């Protein structure tokens, strides 16, 4: 799944994971260990984060369409009512 990220993105994340472990845990990780950790979290967190993004988009679109609907009602021209 991490094959969908660019080489630059993966290298950046590897560096970030290595830096975190060095600064927070005084541990040095090699590239392979950092890549395996990224792959694990990508598989575990990826679907959750993706679904949250979809839900956020759904909420935003619902709000925008409601606003658009209100604006369309404002555009309607008055008509003479017949009895």
N, C-alpha and C positions, 0 to 999 in steps of 0.2 A: 504494500500500500504506500510506503514511503517513496516508491518509485515515481509517484506523482509530484514530488517536490523537486525543485532544481538542485543541482549539485551545490550551488552557492548557499541555498537555504539549508541543506543538510550539513554542510561544513560549518555554517554559522551555529546551528543547533548543537553539533558535536562540541564546538568550542564553548558554548554556553553551559552545557552539561558538565564538561570537564572543569570549567571555572567554578561552577557552583560546588562541585564535590571538593575541589581544592580549598576554596574559601570557607565553606560551611562545615566540612567534615575532615579537613586535612588529609584527604585521600586523592591520589592521582589515578585517573582513569585513562586507559589507552583509547585509541579511536574505536577499536572493535567493541569494547565494553560500552562506550558512550552510544555508538550506533545501535547496539542491541537494546539499550535502555530506551532510546528514542523510538525504535520499532515497537517495543512493548507498549509504551504509552500512546503511541499513534494508534495502535489497534484497539486499545482500551478506551481512550478518550475521544478518538476521532468521531465515531458515530454519535456519541453524546453531544459533542460540540456542534456537529453538523445539524443534528435534530434541533438543538436550541436555536441555531441560526435560521432554520426553516420556520420555527415557531415565531421568532422575532419578525421575520419577513411577513408571515401571515398576518400578524397583528398590525404591522405597519400598513400593509396593503388594505386591510379591512378599514382602518381609520382613514386612509387616503380616499378609498372609494366612497365612503360615507360622506366625506367632505365634498367630493366631486359631485355626488348626487344632490347635495344641498345647493351647490352652485348651478347645477342644471335647472333646478326648480326656479331659481332667481331669473334665469334667462327666458322663462316662458312668458309669452305675451298674454295680457288679459283678453278675454273674449266676452262678447255680449251674451248674456244668458237668455235663452228662449224659454217661454212658458207656454 
